[in-house]
Amino acid sequence: MSVPFFSNAESFKRQWPLLSGKLDEIINQGLFTNGPVVKELEEELKVFTGAKHAIAVGNATEALMIMLKAAGIGPGDEVIVPSFTFFASASSIAHVGAVPVFCDIDPITYSLKTDQLESKISARTKAIMPVHLFTQMADMQAIRQIAEKHQLLVLEDSAEAISMFCDGVHAGLIGHAGVLSFFPTKTLGAIGDSGMILTNDDKIAKHARRLRIHGQDEGVSYIHHEVGYNSRMDDIQAAMLLVRLKYLQKEIAQRAYLARLYDKLLADLPEVQTPVIQKREDTVNPVYYVYLIEAKHRDELEAYLTGQGIGTEIYYPIPLHIQPCFLKLGYKKGSMPNAESACSRSIGLPLYPDLTEADVQKVSDAIHAFYHRRG
């Protein structure tokens, strides 16, 4: 690919001197999993996010599962979740024995359509799981009001939302708990899988710490109070994240600059809808993790860009409510028009700190050329 969808090769080269020192420290200590460097990262992210508890785990999917179980979600419960999101948002609910109840999305933010939420609540509803996707947060003010009215938990899939704040509160801490993903392509990415649970709730935090290490209490080996998970973060991943955390705000600013450049270069194309930041009563800040456009003839555009050596990503080919594994829940095609429309039109363009202005120009030129060829 002449313009890959994601690459951090140049950043890695720049950051290697700091990382190599951390790796020497890990090797000398001989503690490679859930060790002192992981503890250091937990402390750093507590400060960064304002969380009372930051609990490192193996990946964000396990973070969701552990968060749900630690919050008391289990068999017989229902959790409301958007249909347009990554599979793990719903699969984590199923993995703890609960039932995902799918809701349509707002077409601007791609988050839960709040005016449909109450119609999804039943006697078995235990929690709402908003997902903060791509650039901006869900409407947490409205979601919290509905949750408080019906005495429901709010458990945030804030996997993509590092450094997003609402009225000064970091994503994942507006509800009862949330998660972060450090998958390599994320805004704050490791060099492998890893994740984090954020919460200000002492009970959820204590339970999550037990669940992440086979149901053991911390510091007490081989006594298992319940069947938990093997979900420990590697210290090597923690070391990478500690280094990259130092560059995070600069990289977020670069992502925003490149996003504005895309906005400008694609503004004259009626076939393309560029991202729109929703105006809110509360104070929120966008963070560009993915530059998502909606495009006419999306699949043909994807094939054309691939042919030009430009990487893209389809978010998401099929909405969750009609995924094969969830068909037994009884949802039909056409029941969630906004989610289904987004799945047919949305495509992510390259966006990462190592991307150059020339790369953005090349992507824009190729998109213009595609629509010019179609006439």
C-alpha positions in Angstrom: 0.0 0.0 0.0 1.4 3.4 -1.0 -0.9 4.9 1.7 -1.7 2.1 4.3 -4.8 2.4 6.4 -2.6 2.4 9.5 1.2 2.6 10.1 3.2 3.7 13.1 6.6 2.7 11.8 8.1 6.2 12.0 6.7 6.9 15.4 8.1 3.6 16.6 11.6 4.5 15.4 11.4 7.9 17.2 10.1 6.3 20.4 12.4 3.3 20.5 15.2 4.9 22.7 12.6 5.5 25.5 11.1 2.0 25.0 14.4 0.2 25.0 15.2 1.6 28.4 11.9 0.3 29.7 12.5 -3.1 28.2 15.9 -3.4 29.9 14.1 -2.6 33.2 11.5 -5.3 32.6 14.2 -7.9 31.7 16.3 -7.1 34.7 13.3 -7.3 37.1 12.2 -10.6 35.6 8.5 -9.8 36.0 6.7 -9.9 32.7 3.0 -10.1 33.4 1.0 -7.8 35.7 4.2 -6.6 37.1 5.6 -3.3 38.3 5.4 -1.6 34.9 1.8 -2.5 34.6 1.2 -1.0 38.0 3.0 2.1 36.9 0.7 2.4 33.9 -2.4 2.0 36.0 -1.2 4.8 38.2 -0.4 7.0 35.2 -3.9 6.4 33.7 -5.6 7.1 37.0 -4.0 10.5 36.9 -4.6 11.1 33.2 -8.3 10.1 33.4 -9.2 11.1 37.0 -10.3 7.5 37.7 -10.2 6.2 41.2 -9.4 2.8 39.8 -7.6 1.7 36.6 -7.4 -2.0 36.2 -5.1 -3.4 33.4 -6.3 -6.5 31.5 -5.3 -8.5 28.5 -7.5 -6.8 25.9 -10.6 -4.6 25.6 -13.0 -7.5 24.9 -12.1 -9.1 28.2 -12.3 -5.7 29.8 -15.9 -5.5 28.7 -16.7 -9.0 29.9 -15.0 -8.4 33.3 -16.7 -5.0 33.7 -20.1 -6.5 33.0 -19.6 -9.4 35.4 -18.0 -7.3 38.1 -21.1 -5.0 37.9 -23.4 -7.9 38.5 -24.6 -8.6 35.0 -25.4 -12.2 34.3 -27.9 -14.8 33.1 -31.4 -13.5 32.6 -30.3 -9.8 32.4 -30.7 -7.6 29.4 -28.3 -4.9 28.3 -29.2 -2.3 25.8 -26.4 -1.7 23.2 -26.2 0.0 19.8 -26.5 -2.2 16.7 -23.8 -0.3 14.9 -20.5 -1.0 16.8 -17.7 -3.5 16.9 -18.8 -7.1 17.6 -17.3 -7.2 21.1 -19.8 -4.7 22.5 -22.5 -7.3 22.1 -20.5 -10.5 22.3 -19.2 -9.5 25.8 -22.9 -9.3 27.0 -23.6 -12.7 25.6 -20.4 -14.2 27.1 -21.6 -13.3 30.7 -24.9 -15.0 30.0 -27.0 -11.8 29.4 -28.9 -10.8 26.3 -27.9 -7.9 24.1 -30.9 -5.7 23.3 -30.1 -3.8 20.1 -31.0 -0.1 19.6 -30.7 2.0 16.5 -28.1 4.8 16.3 -28.1 8.6 15.9 -27.0 9.1 12.3 -24.6 11.9 13.2 -22.7 10.5 16.2 -23.2 6.8 15.4 -24.1 6.3 19.1 -27.3 5.2 20.8 -30.4 6.9 19.6 -31.6 8.2 22.9 -35.2 8.8 21.9 -35.6 5.0 21.4 -33.9 3.9 24.6 -37.0 3.8 26.8 -38.9 1.6 24.3 -36.1 -1.0 24.7 -36.4 -1.2 28.5 -38.1 -4.2 30.0 -38.4 -5.8 33.4 -35.2 -7.7 32.7 -33.1 -4.7 31.7 -30.1 -4.2 34.0 -27.9 -1.8 32.1 -27.3 0.5 29.2 -24.0 0.2 27.3 -23.3 3.4 25.3 -20.5 3.1 22.8 -18.3 6.2 22.0 -17.4 5.6 18.3 -14.8 7.1 16.0 -14.7 10.8 17.1 -17.2 11.8 19.7 -19.0 10.6 22.8 -22.6 9.3 23.0 -25.2 11.7 24.5 -24.3 10.8 28.1 -26.5 13.5 29.6 -29.6 12.0 28.1 -28.5 8.4 28.8 -27.8 9.1 32.4 -31.2 10.7 32.9 -32.9 7.7 31.4 -30.8 5.2 33.4 -31.5 7.1 36.7 -35.2 7.2 36.0 -35.3 3.4 35.5 -32.6 2.6 38.1 -30.2 1.0 35.5 -26.5 0.7 35.4 -24.5 2.7 32.7 -21.5 0.7 31.6 -19.6 2.5 28.9 -17.8 0.9 25.9 -15.3 3.7 25.8 -12.7 1.6 24.1 -12.0 4.3 21.5 -12.4 7.2 23.8 -9.1 7.9 25.4 -8.8 11.7 26.2 -12.6 12.3 25.5 -14.2 14.4 28.3 -17.7 15.4 29.0 -18.0 18.4 31.4 -14.5 17.6 32.6 -15.2 13.9 33.3 -13.3 11.3 31.2 -15.2 8.8 29.1 -15.8 5.6 31.0 -16.3 7.5 34.3 -19.6 9.2 33.5 -21.4 5.9 34.1 -20.6 3.2 36.7 -17.6 1.9 34.8 -15.9 1.9 31.3 -13.1 0.4 29.3 -10.2 1.5 27.2 -8.6 -0.4 24.3 -4.9 -0.3 23.5 -5.1 -2.3 20.3 -2.2 -1.1 18.1 -4.4 1.0 15.8 -6.1 2.9 18.7 -5.3 6.5 19.5 -3.2 5.2 22.4 -1.9 1.9 21.0 0.3 -0.9 22.3 2.3 -3.3 20.1 -0.2 -6.1 20.9 -3.5 -6.6 22.7 -4.2 -4.9 26.0 -7.0 -3.1 27.7 -8.1 -1.2 30.9 -11.2 -1.0 33.1 -11.9 2.5 34.6 -14.3 3.0 37.5 -14.8 5.1 40.6 -16.9 2.3 42.2 -14.9 0.4 44.8 -17.0 -2.7 44.7 -16.8 -3.0 40.9 -13.0 -2.4 41.0 -12.4 -5.1 43.7 -14.5 -7.7 41.8 -12.8 -6.8 38.5 -9.3 -7.3 40.0 -10.4 -10.7 41.3 -11.9 -11.7 38.0 -8.9 -10.8 35.9 -6.7 -13.4 37.7 -8.7 -16.6 37.8 -11.0 -15.4 40.6 -8.1 -14.9 43.1 -7.7 -12.0 45.4 -4.6 -10.0 44.6 -1.5 -11.2 46.5 -3.2 -14.6 47.4 -2.4 -17.3 45.0 -4.2 -20.6 44.4 -7.3 -19.6 46.4 -10.2 -19.1 43.9 -13.3 -17.5 45.1 -15.0 -17.8 41.7 -14.2 -18.9 38.2 -12.5 -15.9 36.7 -10.4 -15.1 33.6 -6.7 -15.2 32.7 -6.6 -11.5 31.6 -3.3 -10.0 32.7 -1.5 -7.2 30.8 2.0 -7.9 29.7 4.6 -5.5 31.1 6.0 -5.1 27.6 2.7 -3.6 26.5 2.5 -1.4 29.5 6.0 -0.1 28.7 5.0 0.8 25.2 1.9 2.6 26.5 3.9 4.5 29.1 6.1 5.8 26.3 3.3 6.6 23.9 1.3 8.3 26.6 4.0 11.0 26.6 3.2 11.8 23.0 -0.6 11.3 23.2 -1.7 15.0 23.2 0.6 15.9 20.4 -0.6 12.9 18.3 -4.3 13.8 19.0 -3.6 17.3 17.8 -2.0 15.9 14.6 -5.0 13.7 14.0 -7.3 16.7 14.3 -5.1 18.7 11.9 -5.2 15.9 9.3 -9.0 15.5 9.8 -9.5 19.2 9.1 -7.4 18.8 5.9 -9.6 15.9 4.8 -12.7 18.1 5.6 -11.4 20.9 3.3 -10.3 18.6 0.5 -13.5 16.6 0.3 -15.9 19.5 0.9 -16.8 19.9 -2.8 -17.9 16.3 -3.3 -21.7 16.0 -2.9 -21.3 12.2 -2.9 -19.3 12.3 0.3 -20.5 13.1 3.9 -17.6 14.0 6.1 -17.7 13.7 9.9 -20.0 16.1 11.7 -19.4 17.0 15.4 -22.7 17.2 17.2 -23.4 20.3 19.2 -24.4 19.6 22.8 -25.4 21.4 25.9 -22.6 19.8 27.8 -18.9 20.5 27.1 -17.4 17.7 25.1 -14.2 17.4 22.9 -13.8 15.4 19.8 -10.8 13.0 19.4 -10.3 11.7 15.9 -9.6 8.0 16.2 -11.1 7.1 12.8 -11.9 9.5 9.9 -15.2 8.0 8.8 -17.0 9.2 5.7 -20.3 8.1 4.3 -20.0 7.7 0.5 -22.2 7.0 -2.4 -21.2 3.8 -4.2 -19.2 2.9 -1.1 -18.1 -0.7 -2.1 -17.0 0.5 -5.6 -15.1 3.3 -4.0 -13.3 0.9 -1.6 -12.3 -1.3 -4.5 -11.0 1.7 -6.5 -9.0 3.0 -3.6 -7.5 -0.4 -3.0 -6.5 -0.5 -6.6 -4.7 2.8 -6.1 -2.7 1.5 -3.2 -4.8 3.2 -0.5 -5.9 1.3 2.5 -9.4 1.7 3.9 -11.6 -0.1 6.5 -15.4 -0.8 6.3 -17.1 0.1 9.6 -19.2 -2.2 9.7 -20.3 -4.5 6.9 -23.3 -5.9 8.8 -25.1 -4.4 11.8 -25.2 -6.5 14.9 -28.9 -7.1 15.0 -28.8 -9.2 11.8 -25.4 -10.9 12.4 -25.9 -14.7 12.0 -25.2 -15.4 15.6 -27.9 -13.0 16.8 -30.6 -13.9 14.4 -32.2 -16.1 17.1 -33.1 -12.9 18.9 -35.7 -12.1 16.3 -34.5 -8.9 14.8 -35.3 -8.3 11.1 -33.6 -6.3 8.3 -35.2 -2.9 8.2 -35.8 -2.7 11.9 -32.9 -0.3 12.5 -32.7 1.9 9.5 -29.9 4.3 10.7 -27.6 1.4 11.6 -28.3 -0.4 8.3 -27.7 2.8 6.3 -24.4 3.4 8.0 -23.3 -0.1 7.3 -24.0 0.3 3.6 -22.3 3.8 3.3 -19.5 4.2 5.8 -15.8 3.8 5.1 -12.8 4.8 7.2 -9.9 6.6 5.5 -6.3 6.5 6.6 -5.8 8.7 9.7 -2.8 8.4 12.1 0.1 10.6 13.3 2.6 9.3 10.7 0.3 10.2 7.8 1.6 13.2 5.8 -0.3 16.0 4.1 0.8 14.5 0.8 -0.8 11.2 1.8 -4.1 13.0 2.6 -3.9 14.9 -0.7 -3.3 11.5 -2.5 -6.4 10.0 -0.8 -8.5 13.0 -1.6 -7.3 13.1 -5.3 -8.2 9.4 -5.7 -11.7 9.9 -4.3 -12.2 12.9 -6.6 -11.0 10.8 -9.5 -13.4 7.9 -8.7 -16.4 10.2 -8.8 -15.2 12.1 -11.8 -14.9 8.7 -13.7 -18.4 7.8 -12.8 -19.7 11.1 -14.1 
